[in-house]
Amino acid sequence: MSAENNRRQFLKTGSLTAAGILATGVGASAAESLEGPPSTPPTDSAPSHPAHVQAEYDGFSRYKPSRGNDPESPYYLGKQVPGFRTLDEGPAPFDAPQIPKLPYVMKNGVKEFHLVPQPVQREFLPGYWMNVWGFNGSMPGPTIEINQGDRIRIIVTNELPEIVTVHLHGFEMPVQYDGADTMTQNPIPPGKQFVYEFDVHEEGTYFYHTHVAMQEAFGMVGWVIVHPRKTYDPPVDRDFGLLFQNFFIAPNQTVADSMKMDWNWHTINGRSGPYFPPLVCKHGERVRVRLLNFSPMQHHPIHMHGHTFWLTGHEGARAPKSAWIPRNTELIAVAQASDFEFIANNPGDWMFHCHMVHHMMNHMVEQVGPRIRKGASVDRYLANLDSVPQAVVSKTALGEEPPGYPQKMQGMHMSMESMKTIWAAREMKGMRAPVPMSMAGLMTAMRVLPADLYHRVMETDEDIPKGEIFDEIVRRFGDPETYQPSPQSETHGSHE
């Protein structure tokens, strides 16, 4: 048996052991007032944790909604409440779901990265493959993760059909490496290379992107995360990255129209909700979320339910604590990155979304025809107008009606196969069945799970029925006597 299989077996055994404990009645709680037994041992009300972790700080509780007693206290709203991770353990790993990390090699003390601008295909929703531009086969491009004090070398090899430059946004480097097209360097022709090399003295949240305007609208951006030489205090347990983008792609096309002043597709880390999975953390952890808006021209007021977070910085380093601001919603401007932190003291599945109403949907255009080039790569169309891919027109309406008529809101049709793909994400396990309908466009969820439920969702292969984890959280932390389970538990979005 492989090491991976051994681990899975261990985790599964652990889960079954927990179920056995439940069957014997050990760990009963107030949840017994509901019909039927709880699905998991309700043990999280007094979780085990490292010795340095406290549950209460000047009236602020790590484990239940609270604000603290004094707004001047360093622990008000959890402001300086530490995570479970100690400073000695260093920064928490950065996690930008759905985006790969760019590997490097050390050469004479320099971290050398290879970055390849190129046309790529990205599946915004299951079955909706779009022709966009990115780096190294990914849109957004792969994450560059480095440390303060590193010397980095980024070798850019242009595989686009046109010129490109790469700008490392926010870094203070020798001007010849700034990447401003023609102002500081000659553009990189197709097939050619350019080498960017400099010492990194900053720390914090940064990104790289093409510095050719219309290429930005095709998606050419990626994270650069610089971990500080001295770990930030208080330390965080989770470090998530969400990158927001908008595109206009006509309903009969797969190519973004970068000349448009309107936008109908919205993505988080290259996926549209509900294909972008929820963020999952443990009850009581300190969580950082880095938000980057790389939309061409639309700002995003990002709102998280169930918690108040501290805005701890914008591009670059963590701000001094005296400058932190408590928020529920933060407006992220174009090309702006903002960081916020909070203590996950309120278990549940919490909406986390842009508050622009059209950004909470997708494909907001009239449906006047079929996607005439479905499944066809049209990259060559971008380089040569004499070789337009074959358009295959088919009827989308019954009888002899022209395709797409009468014009009306057709909506997005999620097939059973698409729903299976969405529910296949580990992060979705145990959520209420209608959840995919409430996470369209720039929407996702922050799941705050008690340690045992986190284990079941994220660390086992257990087949968890829809709604089971959510129902269990209501039993332990909500008002179960007034809760109404979803009537769609067996039919909506079934993955069976």
Summary of the structure (lengths in Angstrom):
residues: 496
radius of gyration: 24.2
end to end distance: 28.3
largest distance: 73.2
contacts: 1581
relative contact order: 0.14
helix: 18%
strand: 29%
